[in-house]
Amino acid sequence: MSLLDLDARWRRFNDPDHACPCCGRQFSGVFDIGFEEPDDWPFGPRSEELLIAGEDKLSSELCRLGDRRFLRCVIALPLRGSDNERFFFGLWAEVSQADFYAYLDGSTEDGAPVTKLTATTANSLPLFPDAAQGILRPGSGLERPRLIVTDGPLGQAQSDGISFDDLLDIYAAADKDIRPHLLRD
């Protein structure tokens, strides 16, 4: 049993059979928040596999905007008091052009594998709006790269974890406020 199991809201949040008494909404645990493009992408959302606007390109995993380069990645935030639960932001990270192309070359059989890149968050994250720098570690197989932030509030949240209330605040800041649905049976 985890410490969070003592919180009735947590139990309701993780019980797919529990329905909110006011609206019938149901939850089955932690869900992630993702971003479809870097915040500076000016051309709107992708409607197809690849959006091309002049020389700029956006796919589900790669972005070129002028002389800037971005990779899709994840940031994992441990949930304090749980049995190893993690919340993930699916976001974009800006990398140098040299690192971008080394990453692409390393993902093919011809290139040398890349083990880490310096990167900066390219999305304003709920509760963590300031850009943060870190190390991007490529994933294996189909796994997205993971961004490890080294300092600041986001780095602290990655190393120390976030509370359940922090998670609910993140959801609320992302226009997914579920707190009222967890308050009563």
OpenMM code with the backbone's topology and positions (N, CA, C; nanometers):
from openmm import Vec3, app, unit

residues = "MET SER LEU LEU ASP LEU ASP ALA ARG TRP ARG ARG PHE ASN ASP PRO ASP HIS ALA CYS PRO CYS CYS GLY ARG GLN PHE SER GLY VAL PHE ASP ILE GLY PHE GLU GLU PRO ASP ASP TRP PRO PHE GLY PRO ARG SER GLU GLU LEU LEU ILE ALA GLY GLU ASP LYS LEU SER SER GLU LEU CYS ARG LEU GLY ASP ARG ARG PHE LEU ARG CYS VAL ILE ALA LEU PRO LEU ARG GLY SER ASP ASN GLU ARG PHE PHE PHE GLY LEU TRP ALA GLU VAL SER GLN ALA ASP PHE TYR ALA TYR LEU ASP GLY SER THR GLU ASP GLY ALA PRO VAL THR LYS LEU THR ALA THR THR ALA ASN SER LEU PRO LEU PHE PRO ASP ALA ALA GLN GLY ILE LEU ARG PRO GLY SER GLY LEU GLU ARG PRO ARG LEU ILE VAL THR ASP GLY PRO LEU GLY GLN ALA GLN SER ASP GLY ILE SER PHE ASP ASP LEU LEU ASP ILE TYR ALA ALA ALA ASP LYS ASP ILE ARG PRO HIS LEU LEU ARG ASP".split()
positions = [
    Vec3(0.0852, -0.1186, 0.0000),
    Vec3(0.0000, 0.0000, 0.0000),
    Vec3(0.0891, 0.1240, 0.0000),
    Vec3(0.0558, 0.2203, -0.0827),
    Vec3(0.1315, 0.3443, -0.0876),
    Vec3(0.0685, 0.4472, 0.0060),
    Vec3(0.1463, 0.5483, 0.0368),
    Vec3(0.0981, 0.6566, 0.1222),
    Vec3(-0.0220, 0.7270, 0.0568),
    Vec3(-0.0204, 0.7386, -0.0737),
    Vec3(-0.1316, 0.8046, -0.1429),
    Vec3(-0.2624, 0.7256, -0.1331),
    Vec3(-0.2538, 0.5963, -0.1084),
    Vec3(-0.3756, 0.5154, -0.0943),
    Vec3(-0.4622, 0.5614, 0.0232),
    Vec3(-0.4042, 0.6398, 0.1139),
    Vec3(-0.4798, 0.6938, 0.2274),
    Vec3(-0.5661, 0.8132, 0.1871),
    Vec3(-0.5404, 0.8698, 0.0712),
    Vec3(-0.6131, 0.9865, 0.0217),
    Vec3(-0.7332, 0.9383, -0.0606),
    Vec3(-0.8543, 0.9714, -0.0160),
    Vec3(-0.9758, 0.9274, -0.0858),
    Vec3(-0.9794, 0.9798, -0.2292),
    Vec3(-0.9263, 1.0988, -0.2517),
    Vec3(-0.9240, 1.1534, -0.3888),
    Vec3(-0.8386, 1.0649, -0.4795),
    Vec3(-0.7258, 1.0194, -0.4287),
    Vec3(-0.6363, 0.9317, -0.5056),
    Vec3(-0.7067, 0.8002, -0.5391),
    Vec3(-0.7765, 0.7458, -0.4420),
    Vec3(-0.8490, 0.6204, -0.4668),
    Vec3(-0.9561, 0.6410, -0.5739),
    Vec3(-1.0303, 0.7512, -0.5667),
    Vec3(-1.1327, 0.7791, -0.6691),
    Vec3(-1.0681, 0.7992, -0.8067),
    Vec3(-0.9552, 0.8675, -0.8077),
    Vec3(-0.8820, 0.8978, -0.9308),
    Vec3(-0.8331, 0.7704, -0.9997),
    Vec3(-0.8030, 0.6686, -0.9227),
    Vec3(-0.7485, 0.5450, -0.9768),
    Vec3(-0.8504, 0.4326, -0.9890),
    Vec3(-0.9754, 0.4593, -0.9586),
    Vec3(-1.0801, 0.3572, -0.9652),
    Vec3(-1.1635, 0.3788, -1.0918),
    Vec3(-1.1410, 0.2964, -1.1964),
    Vec3(-1.2155, 0.3163, -1.3205),
    Vec3(-1.3652, 0.2899, -1.3064),
    Vec3(-1.4043, 0.2268, -1.1964),
    Vec3(-1.5460, 0.1997, -1.1738),
    Vec3(-1.6162, 0.3105, -1.0966),
    Vec3(-1.5383, 0.4039, -1.0403),
    Vec3(-1.5983, 0.5142, -0.9640),
    Vec3(-1.6445, 0.6230, -1.0614),
    Vec3(-1.7686, 0.6653, -1.0477),
    Vec3(-1.8232, 0.7725, -1.1317),
    Vec3(-1.8503, 0.8944, -1.0443),
    Vec3(-1.8142, 1.0109, -1.0938),
    Vec3(-1.8410, 1.1355, -1.0225),
    Vec3(-1.9921, 1.1478, -1.0018),
    Vec3(-2.0352, 1.1773, -0.8783),
    Vec3(-2.1795, 1.1865, -0.8540),
    Vec3(-2.2482, 1.3019, -0.9265),
    Vec3(-2.1728, 1.4063, -0.9643),
    Vec3(-2.2382, 1.5202, -1.0309),
    Vec3(-2.2500, 1.5034, -1.1818),
    Vec3(-2.1578, 1.4265, -1.2421),
    Vec3(-2.1590, 1.4210, -1.3889),
    Vec3(-2.1310, 1.2821, -1.4463),
    Vec3(-2.0936, 1.1880, -1.3616),
    Vec3(-2.0663, 1.0534, -1.4090),
    Vec3(-1.9273, 1.0322, -1.4670),
    Vec3(-1.8422, 1.1347, -1.4635),
    Vec3(-1.7073, 1.1233, -1.5198),
    Vec3(-1.6261, 1.0199, -1.4420),
    Vec3(-1.5455, 0.9426, -1.5150),
    Vec3(-1.4632, 0.8386, -1.4542),
    Vec3(-1.3167, 0.8598, -1.4893),
    Vec3(-1.2290, 0.8105, -1.4008),
    Vec3(-1.0843, 0.8228, -1.4200),
    Vec3(-1.0189, 0.6881, -1.3962),
    Vec3(-0.9017, 0.6703, -1.4526),
    Vec3(-0.8289, 0.5454, -1.4297),
    Vec3(-0.6821, 0.5728, -1.3987),
    Vec3(-0.6550, 0.6863, -1.3366),
    Vec3(-0.5191, 0.7148, -1.2922),
    Vec3(-0.4515, 0.8257, -1.3694),
    Vec3(-0.3221, 0.8347, -1.3482),
    Vec3(-0.2399, 0.9431, -1.4025),
    Vec3(-0.2467, 0.9436, -1.5550),
    Vec3(-0.2698, 1.0615, -1.6112),
    Vec3(-0.2641, 1.0787, -1.7559),
    Vec3(-0.1661, 1.1904, -1.7870),
    Vec3(-0.1047, 1.1829, -1.9018),
    Vec3(0.0033, 1.2738, -1.9396),
    Vec3(-0.0501, 1.3962, -2.0129),
    Vec3(0.0322, 1.4987, -2.0190),
    Vec3(0.0009, 1.6219, -2.0918),
    Vec3(0.1032, 1.6350, -2.2046),
    Vec3(0.0566, 1.6562, -2.3270),
    Vec3(0.1476, 1.6661, -2.4405),
    Vec3(0.1246, 1.7911, -2.5231),
    Vec3(0.2255, 1.8257, -2.6006),
    Vec3(0.2237, 1.9431, -2.6872),
    Vec3(0.2517, 1.8969, -2.8299),
    Vec3(0.1732, 1.9460, -2.9241),
    Vec3(0.1856, 1.9029, -3.0632),
    Vec3(0.2957, 1.9745, -3.1404),
    Vec3(0.3360, 2.0924, -3.0932),
    Vec3(0.4407, 2.1679, -3.1604),
    Vec3(0.5111, 2.2567, -3.0583),
    Vec3(0.6331, 2.3033, -3.0910),
    Vec3(0.7001, 2.3989, -3.0024),
    Vec3(0.6171, 2.5270, -2.9924),
    Vec3(0.6269, 2.5962, -2.8800),
    Vec3(0.5485, 2.7186, -2.8611),
    Vec3(0.5731, 2.8221, -2.9696),
    Vec3(0.6948, 2.8287, -3.0234),
    Vec3(0.7274, 2.9305, -3.1248),
    Vec3(0.6825, 2.8928, -3.2659),
    Vec3(0.6283, 2.7743, -3.2851),
    Vec3(0.5814, 2.7324, -3.4179),
    Vec3(0.4647, 2.8213, -3.4591),
    Vec3(0.4780, 2.9007, -3.5662),
    Vec3(0.3744, 2.9994, -3.6001),
    Vec3(0.2698, 2.9540, -3.7010),
    Vec3(0.2783, 2.8304, -3.7489),
    Vec3(0.1970, 2.7906, -3.8632),
    Vec3(0.0750, 2.7070, -3.8294),
    Vec3(0.0399, 2.6956, -3.7037),
    Vec3(-0.0776, 2.6190, -3.6659),
    Vec3(-0.0476, 2.4709, -3.6538),
    Vec3(-0.1493, 2.3935, -3.6166),
    Vec3(-0.1284, 2.2505, -3.5935),
    Vec3(-0.1132, 2.1713, -3.7227),
    Vec3(-0.0480, 2.0565, -3.7084),
    Vec3(-0.0325, 1.9626, -3.8193),
    Vec3(-0.1662, 1.8940, -3.8431),
    Vec3(-0.2069, 1.8837, -3.9669),
    Vec3(-0.3270, 1.8068, -3.9982),
    Vec3(-0.2892, 1.6770, -4.0695),
    Vec3(-0.1662, 1.6690, -4.1135),
    Vec3(-0.1151, 1.5492, -4.1798),
    Vec3(0.0159, 1.5099, -4.1134),
    Vec3(0.0792, 1.4051, -4.1638),
    Vec3(0.2046, 1.3552, -4.1062),
    Vec3(0.3132, 1.4626, -4.1022),
    Vec3(0.3176, 1.5471, -4.2054),
    Vec3(0.4223, 1.6489, -4.2140),
    Vec3(0.3595, 1.7805, -4.2581),
    Vec3(0.3885, 1.8862, -4.1828),
    Vec3(0.3439, 2.0202, -4.2200),
    Vec3(0.4657, 2.0964, -4.2707),
    Vec3(0.4569, 2.1443, -4.3932),
    Vec3(0.5668, 2.2195, -4.4538),
    Vec3(0.5172, 2.3602, -4.4819),
    Vec3(0.5934, 2.4575, -4.4346),
    Vec3(0.5640, 2.5984, -4.4602),
    Vec3(0.6941, 2.6625, -4.5068),
    Vec3(0.7112, 2.6724, -4.6376),
    Vec3(0.8381, 2.7212, -4.6914),
    Vec3(0.9489, 2.6232, -4.6560),
    Vec3(1.0527, 2.6731, -4.5901),
    Vec3(1.1640, 2.5884, -4.5475),
    Vec3(1.1388, 2.5229, -4.4113),
    Vec3(1.0351, 2.5655, -4.3437),
    Vec3(1.0056, 2.5136, -4.2095),
    Vec3(0.9242, 2.3858, -4.2191),
    Vec3(0.9531, 2.2915, -4.1261),
    Vec3(0.8854, 2.1615, -4.1294),
    Vec3(0.8532, 2.1174, -3.9874),
    Vec3(0.7378, 2.0526, -3.9739),
    Vec3(0.6953, 1.9960, -3.8462),
    Vec3(0.6388, 1.8569, -3.8707),
    Vec3(0.6990, 1.7567, -3.8055),
    Vec3(0.6439, 1.6212, -3.8066),
    Vec3(0.6074, 1.5875, -3.6626),
    Vec3(0.5693, 1.4651, -3.6372),
    Vec3(0.5315, 1.4284, -3.5011),
    Vec3(0.6518, 1.4242, -3.4070),
    Vec3(0.7734, 1.4150, -3.4591),
    Vec3(0.8920, 1.3994, -3.3742),
    Vec3(1.0018, 1.5024, -3.3979),
    Vec3(1.0001, 1.5712, -3.5129),
    Vec3(1.1075, 1.6634, -3.5510),
    Vec3(1.0491, 1.7954, -3.5979),
    Vec3(1.1256, 1.9030, -3.5744),
    Vec3(1.0803, 2.0340, -3.6197),
    Vec3(1.2000, 2.1178, -3.6618),
    Vec3(1.1840, 2.1857, -3.7753),
    Vec3(1.2815, 2.2842, -3.8222),
    Vec3(1.2064, 2.4150, -3.8398),
    Vec3(1.2546, 2.5176, -3.7706),
    Vec3(1.1934, 2.6502, -3.7776),
    Vec3(1.3059, 2.7507, -3.7982),
    Vec3(1.3215, 2.7952, -3.9235),
    Vec3(1.4341, 2.8824, -3.9551),
    Vec3(1.5637, 2.8079, -3.9287),
    Vec3(1.6528, 2.8696, -3.8498),
    Vec3(1.7786, 2.8017, -3.8167),
    Vec3(1.7718, 2.7275, -3.6834),
    Vec3(1.6519, 2.7131, -3.6295),
    Vec3(1.6320, 2.6428, -3.5023),
    Vec3(1.5864, 2.4988, -3.5277),
    Vec3(1.6256, 2.4076, -3.4344),
    Vec3(1.5905, 2.2669, -3.4480),
    Vec3(1.5322, 2.2164, -3.3150),
    Vec3(1.4305, 2.1294, -3.3266),
    Vec3(1.3579, 2.0787, -3.2099),
    Vec3(1.3374, 1.9285, -3.2224),
    Vec3(1.3382, 1.8619, -3.1067),
    Vec3(1.3077, 1.7196, -3.0988),
    Vec3(1.1946, 1.6991, -2.9992),
    Vec3(1.1067, 1.6057, -3.0287),
    Vec3(1.0001, 1.5709, -2.9356),
    Vec3(1.0596, 1.4822, -2.8277),
    Vec3(1.0221, 1.5063, -2.7030),
    Vec3(1.0789, 1.4305, -2.5926),
    Vec3(0.9778, 1.4223, -2.4791),
    Vec3(1.0181, 1.3611, -2.3691),
    Vec3(0.9343, 1.3541, -2.2498),
    Vec3(1.0157, 1.3956, -2.1279),
    Vec3(0.9438, 1.4469, -2.0290),
    Vec3(0.9990, 1.4732, -1.8963),
    Vec3(0.9153, 1.3926, -1.7988),
    Vec3(0.9818, 1.3122, -1.7186),
    Vec3(0.9127, 1.2309, -1.6180),
    Vec3(0.9215, 1.2991, -1.4824),
    Vec3(0.8064, 1.3100, -1.4149),
    Vec3(0.8022, 1.3641, -1.2789),
    Vec3(0.7474, 1.2557, -1.1871),
    Vec3(0.8293, 1.2050, -1.0939),
    Vec3(0.7801, 1.1038, -1.0002),
    Vec3(0.6701, 1.1620, -0.9119),
    Vec3(0.5766, 1.0789, -0.8732),
    Vec3(0.4662, 1.1211, -0.7867),
    Vec3(0.4964, 1.0735, -0.6447),
    Vec3(0.5259, 1.1705, -0.5582),
    Vec3(0.5607, 1.1381, -0.4192),
    Vec3(0.4453, 1.0652, -0.3500),
    Vec3(0.4793, 0.9648, -0.2707),
    Vec3(0.3797, 0.8906, -0.1953),
    Vec3(0.3173, 0.7761, -0.2711),
    Vec3(0.3549, 0.7589, -0.3988),
    Vec3(0.2975, 0.6504, -0.4791),
    Vec3(0.3968, 0.5355, -0.4885),
    Vec3(0.3492, 0.4267, -0.5433),
    Vec3(0.4363, 0.3124, -0.5701),
    Vec3(0.4948, 0.3262, -0.7098),
    Vec3(0.5870, 0.4209, -0.7257),
    Vec3(0.6607, 0.4387, -0.8513),
    Vec3(0.5774, 0.4948, -0.9669),
    Vec3(0.4693, 0.5682, -0.9388),
    Vec3(0.3920, 0.6345, -1.0449),
    Vec3(0.4718, 0.7540, -1.0974),
    Vec3(0.4567, 0.7811, -1.2261),
    Vec3(0.5216, 0.8958, -1.2885),
    Vec3(0.4203, 0.9673, -1.3772),
    Vec3(0.4324, 1.0993, -1.3773),
    Vec3(0.3563, 1.1836, -1.4689),
    Vec3(0.4533, 1.2280, -1.5770),
    Vec3(0.4075, 1.2309, -1.7024),
    Vec3(0.4941, 1.2711, -1.8128),
    Vec3(0.4380, 1.3932, -1.8845),
    Vec3(0.5277, 1.4877, -1.9111),
    Vec3(0.5013, 1.5930, -2.0079),
    Vec3(0.5594, 1.5426, -2.1391),
    Vec3(0.4814, 1.5455, -2.2467),
    Vec3(0.5320, 1.5210, -2.3813),
    Vec3(0.5530, 1.6580, -2.4442),
    Vec3(0.6777, 1.6971, -2.4629),
    Vec3(0.7077, 1.8339, -2.5040),
    Vec3(0.8135, 1.8355, -2.6131),
    Vec3(0.8488, 1.9552, -2.6520),
    Vec3(0.9545, 1.9771, -2.7503),
    Vec3(1.0741, 2.0395, -2.6804),
    Vec3(1.1933, 1.9996, -2.7248),
    Vec3(1.3173, 2.0562, -2.6730),
    Vec3(1.3976, 2.1110, -2.7904),
    Vec3(1.4539, 2.2278, -2.7697),
    Vec3(1.5387, 2.2875, -2.8733),
    Vec3(1.6817, 2.2412, -2.8540),
    Vec3(1.7439, 2.2004, -2.9635),
    Vec3(1.8825, 2.1559, -2.9630),
    Vec3(1.9590, 2.2323, -3.0712),
    Vec3(2.0904, 2.2289, -3.0642),
    Vec3(2.1706, 2.2943, -3.1677),
    Vec3(2.1538, 2.2188, -3.2996),
    Vec3(2.1843, 2.2873, -3.4093),
    Vec3(2.1756, 2.2222, -3.5403),
    Vec3(2.2691, 2.1017, -3.5471),
    Vec3(2.3911, 2.1185, -3.4948),
    Vec3(2.4885, 2.0085, -3.4994),
    Vec3(2.4357, 1.8879, -3.4226),
    Vec3(2.3781, 1.9109, -3.3042),
    Vec3(2.3242, 1.8006, -3.2253),
    Vec3(2.2022, 1.7376, -3.2921),
    Vec3(2.1198, 1.8198, -3.3554),
    Vec3(2.0013, 1.7693, -3.4255),
    Vec3(2.0425, 1.6690, -3.5335),
    Vec3(2.1401, 1.7077, -3.6157),
    Vec3(2.1812, 1.6202, -3.7245),
    Vec3(2.2613, 1.5004, -3.6738),
    Vec3(2.3365, 1.5173, -3.5649),
    Vec3(2.4049, 1.4023, -3.5037),
    Vec3(2.3022, 1.3030, -3.4501),
    Vec3(2.1937, 1.3546, -3.3911),
    Vec3(2.0857, 1.2687, -3.3411),
    Vec3(2.0237, 1.1908, -3.4570),
    Vec3(1.9939, 1.2597, -3.5671),
    Vec3(1.9357, 1.1918, -3.6833),
    Vec3(2.0308, 1.0866, -3.7395),
    Vec3(2.1583, 1.1227, -3.7517),
    Vec3(2.2571, 1.0265, -3.8020),
    Vec3(2.2695, 0.9074, -3.7076),
    Vec3(2.2636, 0.9328, -3.5772),
    Vec3(2.2765, 0.8257, -3.4784),
    Vec3(2.1578, 0.7326, -3.4747),
    Vec3(2.0446, 0.7768, -3.5289),
    Vec3(1.9265, 0.6901, -3.5290),
    Vec3(1.9219, 0.6002, -3.6524),
    Vec3(2.0210, 0.6117, -3.7386),
    Vec3(2.0310, 0.5227, -3.8540),
    Vec3(2.1455, 0.4254, -3.8309),
    Vec3(2.1526, 0.3237, -3.9109),
    Vec3(2.2598, 0.2245, -3.8965),
    Vec3(2.3962, 0.2811, -3.9335),
    Vec3(2.3984, 0.3883, -4.0110),
    Vec3(2.5252, 0.4436, -4.0586),
    Vec3(2.5929, 0.5342, -3.9574),
    Vec3(2.5158, 0.5961, -3.8689),
    Vec3(2.5723, 0.6962, -3.7788),
    Vec3(2.6119, 0.6411, -3.6433),
    Vec3(2.6953, 0.7176, -3.5748),
    Vec3(2.7350, 0.6813, -3.4386),
    Vec3(2.6210, 0.7167, -3.3433),
    Vec3(2.5854, 0.6264, -3.2520),
    Vec3(2.4755, 0.6565, -3.1592),
    Vec3(2.5090, 0.7763, -3.0699),
    Vec3(2.4087, 0.8589, -3.0476),
    Vec3(2.4224, 0.9751, -2.9608),
    Vec3(2.3701, 0.9354, -2.8232),
    Vec3(2.4470, 0.9650, -2.7177),
    Vec3(2.4041, 0.9268, -2.5832),
    Vec3(2.3444, 1.0419, -2.5046),
    Vec3(2.3807, 1.1654, -2.5399),
    Vec3(2.3192, 1.2797, -2.4724),
    Vec3(2.3410, 1.4063, -2.5536),
    Vec3(2.2445, 1.4986, -2.5395),
    Vec3(2.2476, 1.6275, -2.6076),
    Vec3(2.2078, 1.7348, -2.5079),
    Vec3(2.2599, 1.8537, -2.5235),
    Vec3(2.2144, 1.9668, -2.4439),
    Vec3(2.0878, 2.0206, -2.5085),
    Vec3(1.9856, 2.0474, -2.4268),
    Vec3(1.8564, 2.0893, -2.4811),
    Vec3(1.7885, 2.1882, -2.3864),
    Vec3(1.6954, 2.2640, -2.4426),
    Vec3(1.6155, 2.3601, -2.3666),
    Vec3(1.4684, 2.3351, -2.3960),
    Vec3(1.3855, 2.3375, -2.2935),
    Vec3(1.2420, 2.3177, -2.3147),
    Vec3(1.1899, 2.4218, -2.4131),
    Vec3(1.1020, 2.3803, -2.5018),
    Vec3(1.0471, 2.4695, -2.6039),
    Vec3(0.8966, 2.4859, -2.5886),
    Vec3(0.8432, 2.4427, -2.4746),
    Vec3(0.7021, 2.4621, -2.4416),
    Vec3(0.6942, 2.5191, -2.3013),
    Vec3(0.5984, 2.6077, -2.2798),
    Vec3(0.5710, 2.6603, -2.1467),
    Vec3(0.4850, 2.5562, -2.0754),
    Vec3(0.5407, 2.4928, -1.9742),
    Vec3(0.4728, 2.3832, -1.9060),
    Vec3(0.3881, 2.4355, -1.7915),
    Vec3(0.2688, 2.3811, -1.7716),
    Vec3(0.1868, 2.4227, -1.6574),
    Vec3(0.2648, 2.4066, -1.5261),
    Vec3(0.2685, 2.5118, -1.4469),
    Vec3(0.3412, 2.5252, -1.3208),
    Vec3(0.4907, 2.5436, -1.3387),
    Vec3(0.5429, 2.5232, -1.4597),
    Vec3(0.6852, 2.5406, -1.4885),
    Vec3(0.7008, 2.6200, -1.6181),
    Vec3(0.6564, 2.7469, -1.6199),
    Vec3(0.6499, 2.8211, -1.7467),
    Vec3(0.7855, 2.8666, -1.8015),
    Vec3(0.8872, 2.8756, -1.7164),
    Vec3(1.0162, 2.9252, -1.7635),
    Vec3(1.0934, 2.8163, -1.8368),
    Vec3(1.1636, 2.8567, -1.9427),
    Vec3(1.2459, 2.7617, -2.0172),
    Vec3(1.3508, 2.7024, -1.9234),
    Vec3(1.3763, 2.5748, -1.9387),
    Vec3(1.4729, 2.5054, -1.8550),
    Vec3(1.5693, 2.4278, -1.9427),
    Vec3(1.6953, 2.4261, -1.9026),
    Vec3(1.7968, 2.3513, -1.9764),
    Vec3(1.8200, 2.2168, -1.9118),
    Vec3(1.8626, 2.1233, -1.9944),
    Vec3(1.8926, 1.9914, -1.9421),
    Vec3(1.9658, 1.9068, -2.0434),
    Vec3(1.9718, 1.7801, -2.0114),
    Vec3(2.0378, 1.6815, -2.0960),
    Vec3(1.9296, 1.5921, -2.1571),
    Vec3(1.9331, 1.5811, -2.2869),
    Vec3(1.8388, 1.4965, -2.3599),
    Vec3(1.9065, 1.3627, -2.3860),
    Vec3(1.8458, 1.2571, -2.3365),
    Vec3(1.8986, 1.1219, -2.3551),
    Vec3(1.8077, 1.0471, -2.4530),
    Vec3(1.8615, 1.0090, -2.5687),
    Vec3(1.7799, 0.9380, -2.6672),
    Vec3(1.7212, 0.8094, -2.6096),
    Vec3(1.6007, 0.7782, -2.6518),
    Vec3(1.5357, 0.6556, -2.6088),
    Vec3(1.5834, 0.5376, -2.6920),
    Vec3(1.5432, 0.4204, -2.6513),
    Vec3(1.5772, 0.3007, -2.7281),
    Vec3(1.4540, 0.2565, -2.8063),
    Vec3(1.4771, 0.2101, -2.9254),
    Vec3(1.3663, 0.1655, -3.0097),
    Vec3(1.2710, 0.2793, -3.0413),
    Vec3(1.1432, 0.2601, -3.0103),
    Vec3(1.0413, 0.3618, -3.0383),
    Vec3(1.0205, 0.4581, -2.9221),
    Vec3(1.1000, 0.4452, -2.8178),
    Vec3(1.0863, 0.5312, -2.7004),
    Vec3(1.1379, 0.6717, -2.7308),
    Vec3(1.0613, 0.7711, -2.6899),
    Vec3(1.1030, 0.9099, -2.7118),
    Vec3(1.2220, 0.9439, -2.6215),
    Vec3(1.3032, 1.0406, -2.6637),
    Vec3(1.4126, 1.0856, -2.5772),
    Vec3(1.3577, 1.1436, -2.4466),
    Vec3(1.4365, 1.1320, -2.3397),
    Vec3(1.3991, 1.1873, -2.2087),
    Vec3(1.4859, 1.3078, -2.1797),
    Vec3(1.4201, 1.4140, -2.1349),
    Vec3(1.4921, 1.5345, -2.0964),
    Vec3(1.5103, 1.5327, -1.9453),
    Vec3(1.6349, 1.5425, -1.9018),
    Vec3(1.6691, 1.5499, -1.7603),
    Vec3(1.7100, 1.6939, -1.7334),
    Vec3(1.6274, 1.7656, -1.6579),
    Vec3(1.6546, 1.9058, -1.6263),
    Vec3(1.7421, 1.9099, -1.5016),
    Vec3(1.8438, 1.9919, -1.5059),
    Vec3(1.9448, 1.9881, -1.4003),
    Vec3(1.9232, 2.0865, -1.2864),
    Vec3(1.8458, 2.1921, -1.3083),
    Vec3(1.8268, 2.2881, -1.1993),
    Vec3(1.6935, 2.3601, -1.2115),
    Vec3(1.6669, 2.4521, -1.1194),
    Vec3(1.5425, 2.5274, -1.1198),
    Vec3(1.4265, 2.4437, -1.0677),
    Vec3(1.3066, 2.5011, -1.0671),
    Vec3(1.1890, 2.4306, -1.0146),
    Vec3(1.1584, 2.2996, -1.0870),
    Vec3(1.1752, 2.2967, -1.2186),
    Vec3(1.1475, 2.1741, -1.2937),
    Vec3(1.2500, 2.0658, -1.2599),
    Vec3(1.3763, 2.1033, -1.2487),
    Vec3(1.4797, 2.0079, -1.2089),
    Vec3(1.4542, 1.9530, -1.0696),
    Vec3(1.4105, 2.0405, -0.9795),
    Vec3(1.3780, 1.9972, -0.8432),
    Vec3(1.2602, 1.8993, -0.8447),
    Vec3(1.1583, 1.9298, -0.9253),
    Vec3(1.0420, 1.8404, -0.9357),
    Vec3(1.0821, 1.7051, -0.9933),
    Vec3(1.1773, 1.7049, -1.0868),
    Vec3(1.2231, 1.5777, -1.1431),
    Vec3(1.2986, 1.4947, -1.0406),
    Vec3(1.3788, 1.5597, -0.9588),
    Vec3(1.4581, 1.4827, -0.8626),
    Vec3(1.3798, 1.4478, -0.7366),
    Vec3(1.2955, 1.5395, -0.6868),
    Vec3(1.2238, 1.5175, -0.5610),
    Vec3(1.0825, 1.4632, -0.5802),
    Vec3(1.0284, 1.4781, -0.6991),
    Vec3(0.8917, 1.4363, -0.7255),
    Vec3(0.7931, 1.5489, -0.6980),
    Vec3(0.6692, 1.5257, -0.7351),
    Vec3(0.5615, 1.6212, -0.7116),
    Vec3(0.4552, 1.5532, -0.6257),
    Vec3(0.3773, 1.6332, -0.5559),
    Vec3(0.2685, 1.5799, -0.4740),
    Vec3(0.1462, 1.5560, -0.5629),
    Vec3(0.0494, 1.4846, -0.5093),
    Vec3(-0.0765, 1.4646, -0.5814),
    Vec3(-0.1450, 1.5987, -0.6043),
    Vec3(-0.1384, 1.6888, -0.5045),
    Vec3(-0.1969, 1.8216, -0.5232),
    Vec3(-0.1250, 1.8990, -0.6335),
    Vec3(0.0077, 1.8844, -0.6440),
    Vec3(0.0808, 1.9465, -0.7550),
    Vec3(0.0304, 1.8924, -0.8885),
    Vec3(0.0098, 1.7614, -0.8954),
    Vec3(-0.0405, 1.7006, -1.0187),
    Vec3(-0.1777, 1.7569, -1.0545),
    Vec3(-0.2647, 1.7691, -0.9553),
    Vec3(-0.3984, 1.8254, -0.9810),
    Vec3(-0.3873, 1.9706, -1.0256),
    Vec3(-0.2919, 2.0455, -0.9700),
    Vec3(-0.2694, 2.1844, -1.0129),
    Vec3(-0.2193, 2.1900, -1.1565),
    Vec3(-0.1331, 2.0961, -1.1953),
    Vec3(-0.0852, 2.0892, -1.3338),
    Vec3(-0.2033, 2.0649, -1.4277),
    Vec3(-0.2885, 1.9695, -1.3921),
    Vec3(-0.4059, 1.9429, -1.4752),
    Vec3(-0.4948, 2.0663, -1.4861),
    Vec3(-0.5171, 2.1348, -1.3742),
    Vec3(-0.6014, 2.2547, -1.3756),
    Vec3(-0.5400, 2.3630, -1.4645),
    Vec3(-0.4080, 2.3826, -1.4542),
    Vec3(-0.3403, 2.4842, -1.5355),
    Vec3(-0.3422, 2.4491, -1.6842),
    Vec3(-0.3611, 2.3216, -1.7154),
    Vec3(-0.3685, 2.2766, -1.8547),
    Vec3(-0.5137, 2.2640, -1.9021),
    Vec3(-0.6053, 2.3309, -1.8313),
    Vec3(-0.7484, 2.3279, -1.8645),
    Vec3(-0.8084, 2.1879, -1.8563),
    Vec3(-0.7590, 2.1084, -1.7620),
    Vec3(-0.8122, 1.9740, -1.7379),
    Vec3(-0.8362, 1.9577, -1.5870),
    Vec3(-0.9058, 2.0550, -1.5285),
    Vec3(-0.9270, 2.0559, -1.3836),
    Vec3(-1.0225, 1.9439, -1.3439),
    Vec3(-0.9697, 1.8460, -1.2741),
    Vec3(-1.0500, 1.7318, -1.2320),
    Vec3(-1.0792, 1.7344, -1.0820),
    Vec3(-1.0272, 1.8327, -1.0112),
    Vec3(-1.0425, 1.8373, -0.8653),
    Vec3(-1.1873, 1.8277, -0.8203),
    Vec3(-1.2816, 1.9005, -0.8792),
    Vec3(-1.4212, 1.8912, -0.8309),
    Vec3(-1.4790, 1.7510, -0.8444),
    Vec3(-1.4300, 1.6719, -0.9374),
    Vec3(-1.4837, 1.5377, -0.9609),
    Vec3(-1.4288, 1.4338, -0.8643),
    Vec3(-1.3302, 1.4717, -0.7837),
    Vec3(-1.2676, 1.3779, -0.6922),
    Vec3(-1.3053, 1.4026, -0.5460),
    Vec3(-1.3897, 1.5036, -0.5224),
    Vec3(-1.4155, 1.5473, -0.3851),
    Vec3(-1.5114, 1.4597, -0.3054),
    Vec3(-1.5977, 1.3871, -0.3729),
    Vec3(-1.6953, 1.3088, -0.2943),
    Vec3(-1.7334, 1.1814, -0.3684),
    Vec3(-1.7872, 1.0879, -0.2890),
    Vec3(-1.8356, 0.9607, -0.3448),
    Vec3(-1.9745, 0.9763, -0.3989),
] * unit.nanometer
topology = app.Topology()
chain = topology.addChain("A")
for resn in residues:
    res = topology.addResidue(resn, chain)
    for name in ("N", "CA", "C"):
        topology.addAtom(name, app.Element.getBySymbol(name[0]), res)
